[in-house]
Amino acid sequence: MSNEDITLAAGDAEVVVAPGNGGRVRGLRVGGVELLRQGERFGCFPMVPWCGRIRDGRFLSGGVVQQMPVNAPPHAIHGTVRDGAWRTARVTEDEAVLTYDLVEPWPYSGRVTQVVALAEDSLTLTMSVETYDSSFPAQIGWHPWFNRNLGEGGGVRVDFTAEWQEERGDDHLPTGKRVDPRPGPWDDCFAMPGGVDVTLTWPGLLELKVASREEWVVVYDEQAEAVCVEPQTGPPNGLNTHPRLVTPIEPLEATTTWTWRRLPTG
């Protein structure tokens, strides 16, 4: 199948998926209102085979140091799959299945599968990374850019309760020290051992909950136009500090669900 944009619909919700632009969710409209920042780099893109930054672009695997392109100097950031074209495997009215075969600069062969499933009041994103060859460390995550304002009323409010915050060093990477959650603005990783649970509220308009069984989330709200709530299978630099191994008999899988409801006006 082609990698042209795909539109899914359920009730008054509509999702546009862009296989040709990194397998990202290009847009999410609820009642005609766009929730995601628009643009080639925005929407919600998958972070695979790692999330956030890798220190100096290097990670150790099987006793070998692997070097990734330093695309956020001095680090490598957000994986490789957002830069490629995905294949469309299957589409129905409310679900799309995309695949991406890992290629250079990632040094291992493997396949990423992403399922985008829309319901009237929720969007569920599921990803897996599998290999039939060498085992390798990997991470899965999503990087949505939610519009700070939805055209009227006040800006979005972000609410969550975390067990701890990963202290961020001057190099934007966790220092390894756990600290009590601090007030924003954030470009920080938080731990939620019971599962990611973050609520975005646009007063008088909409409430949206970002949930996942995974226990790590990065919250970024330093930009005027958008805020990011990024569930992921490990913290930044996790290929080095919290490696999750993909093997021929054990893929890595993760899911996030966004659920929304309208709020009374006034």
C-alpha positions in Angstrom: 0.0 0.0 0.0 1.1 3.6 -0.5 2.4 5.9 2.2 -0.1 8.7 1.5 -1.8 10.3 4.5 -4.6 8.3 6.1 -7.7 9.8 7.7 -9.5 7.9 10.5 -12.9 8.9 11.9 -15.0 7.9 14.9 -17.9 10.1 16.0 -16.8 13.7 15.9 -13.1 12.7 16.2 -10.8 12.6 13.2 -7.1 11.6 13.0 -4.7 12.1 10.2 -1.8 9.7 10.0 1.3 10.4 7.9 3.2 7.2 7.0 5.4 9.2 4.7 6.5 11.7 7.4 7.9 9.4 10.1 4.7 7.5 10.8 3.5 10.4 12.8 -0.1 11.4 13.8 -0.3 14.6 11.8 -3.5 15.8 13.4 -6.2 15.0 16.0 -9.5 17.0 15.7 -12.3 16.7 18.2 -15.5 18.5 17.2 -13.6 20.3 14.5 -10.9 21.6 16.9 -7.3 20.6 16.2 -5.5 19.5 19.4 -2.0 18.9 17.9 0.4 21.6 16.7 0.6 21.6 12.9 3.7 21.4 10.9 6.1 18.8 9.3 8.1 18.4 12.6 5.1 18.4 14.9 1.9 16.4 15.4 2.8 13.3 17.4 5.9 11.3 16.2 7.1 7.9 17.3 10.4 7.8 19.2 12.1 4.5 18.3 14.6 2.8 18.8 15.4 5.3 21.6 13.6 8.2 23.3 15.1 11.6 24.1 18.8 12.0 24.1 21.7 9.5 24.1 24.8 10.9 25.7 27.3 11.8 22.9 25.2 9.6 20.6 26.9 6.5 22.0 25.5 3.4 23.6 27.0 0.0 24.5 25.5 -3.1 23.1 27.1 -6.6 23.2 30.4 -5.1 24.4 30.5 -2.8 21.3 30.1 1.0 21.4 27.7 2.1 18.8 27.7 5.7 17.5 24.5 7.4 16.3 24.4 10.7 14.4 24.7 13.7 16.7 21.6 15.5 15.6 21.2 17.5 18.9 24.8 18.4 19.7 26.5 16.9 21.6 23.8 14.2 21.7 21.6 12.1 19.5 17.9 12.6 20.0 14.5 10.9 19.5 15.5 7.8 17.5 15.6 7.3 13.7 12.1 6.3 12.6 10.7 9.8 12.6 13.0 10.6 9.7 11.8 7.8 7.4 8.8 6.7 5.4 6.7 3.9 6.9 4.6 1.4 5.0 0.9 1.2 5.4 0.0 -2.4 6.2 -3.8 -2.2 6.8 -6.5 0.5 7.1 -10.1 0.5 8.3 -12.4 3.4 9.0 -11.0 3.8 12.5 -7.7 2.0 12.6 -4.3 2.0 10.7 -1.4 -0.3 11.0 2.0 0.9 9.9 5.4 -0.8 9.7 9.0 0.4 9.4 12.1 -1.7 8.9 15.0 -0.4 10.8 17.9 0.7 8.6 21.2 2.6 8.9 22.3 4.5 10.9 20.7 2.0 13.4 23.2 -0.9 13.3 20.6 -3.8 13.9 17.9 -5.2 11.7 14.4 -5.2 13.1 10.8 -4.1 12.4 8.7 -1.5 14.1 4.9 -1.9 14.0 2.5 0.9 15.0 -1.3 0.6 15.4 -3.3 3.8 15.5 -6.8 3.1 16.8 -9.5 5.8 17.1 -12.7 5.7 19.1 -15.3 8.4 19.7 -13.6 9.5 22.9 -10.0 8.1 22.7 -7.0 7.4 20.6 -4.8 4.4 21.3 -1.3 4.1 20.0 0.5 0.7 20.2 4.1 0.1 19.1 6.3 -3.0 19.0 9.9 -3.5 18.0 10.9 -7.1 16.9 14.0 -8.7 15.5 14.7 -12.1 13.9 18.4 -11.5 14.0 20.7 -10.0 16.7 19.4 -8.8 20.0 19.7 -5.1 20.8 18.6 -2.5 23.4 15.7 -0.3 22.4 13.1 2.1 23.7 9.6 3.0 22.5 7.9 6.4 23.1 5.6 9.0 21.6 6.3 12.8 21.3 2.9 14.6 20.9 2.8 18.4 20.6 -0.5 19.5 22.1 -1.6 23.0 21.2 -1.3 25.3 24.3 -4.4 27.2 23.2 -7.4 25.9 21.3 -8.5 29.2 19.9 -10.4 30.6 22.9 -10.2 30.7 26.7 -7.0 30.2 28.7 -4.1 28.1 27.9 -3.7 24.4 28.8 -3.1 23.2 32.3 -0.9 20.1 32.9 -1.6 18.1 36.0 0.2 14.9 37.3 1.6 13.3 40.4 5.0 11.6 40.0 6.9 9.4 42.4 10.1 11.3 41.5 11.8 13.5 39.0 15.0 12.6 37.3 17.4 15.4 38.1 18.5 17.1 34.9 22.0 18.1 34.4 23.3 21.1 32.4 23.7 18.7 29.4 19.9 18.0 29.5 20.5 14.4 30.6 19.5 12.7 33.9 22.3 12.9 36.4 21.2 9.6 38.0 19.8 11.4 41.1 16.2 11.1 41.9 14.6 14.3 43.3 11.1 15.4 44.5 9.1 16.7 41.6 9.7 20.4 41.0 7.4 23.0 39.5 7.7 23.9 35.9 8.6 25.0 33.4 9.8 21.5 32.5 11.9 19.7 30.0 12.1 16.8 32.5 11.6 13.1 33.0 9.2 11.9 35.7 8.7 8.4 37.1 5.2 7.0 37.7 5.7 3.4 38.8 1.9 2.8 38.7 1.8 3.9 35.0 1.8 7.2 33.2 -1.3 9.4 34.1 -1.2 13.0 33.0 -4.2 15.3 32.5 -4.3 18.2 30.2 -7.1 20.7 30.7 -8.2 23.5 28.4 -10.6 25.3 30.8 -14.2 25.4 29.5 -13.3 23.3 26.5 -11.7 19.9 26.9 -9.9 17.5 29.3 -7.5 15.0 27.8 -5.8 12.2 29.8 -2.6 10.7 28.6 -2.2 7.2 30.1 0.2 4.3 29.6 1.3 1.2 31.6 4.8 2.4 31.1 6.3 4.3 34.1 8.3 7.1 32.4 7.1 10.3 31.0 8.9 13.4 29.8 7.0 16.7 30.1 8.1 19.7 28.0 6.3 23.0 28.3 9.0 25.6 27.5 7.5 26.5 24.2 4.9 29.2 23.7 2.8 27.3 21.1 2.6 23.8 22.5 3.2 21.4 25.4 4.5 17.8 25.1 3.6 14.8 27.3 5.8 11.9 26.2 5.1 8.4 27.6 8.1 6.1 27.0 9.6 2.8 28.1 12.7 4.4 29.7 14.3 7.7 30.6 16.5 9.8 28.4 19.9 8.1 27.8 18.0 4.9 28.7 19.9 2.8 26.2 22.9 3.2 28.5 21.2 3.4 31.9 17.9 1.3 31.6 18.4 -0.9 28.6 15.4 -3.0 27.5 16.5 -5.9 25.3 14.7 -6.8 22.1 15.4 -10.5 21.3 14.2 -12.9 18.6 11.8 -14.4 21.1 10.9 -11.3 23.0 9.8 -8.1 21.3 9.5 -4.7 23.0 5.9 -3.4 23.1 4.2 -0.3 24.6 0.8 1.4 24.4 -0.5 4.9 25.2 -4.2 5.9 25.3 -5.5 9.5 25.2 -9.0 9.9 26.4 -11.0 13.1 26.2 -14.2 14.7 27.4 -15.9 18.0 26.8 -16.0 20.5 29.6 -18.9 22.8 30.4 -18.3 26.3 29.3 -18.4 29.3 31.6 
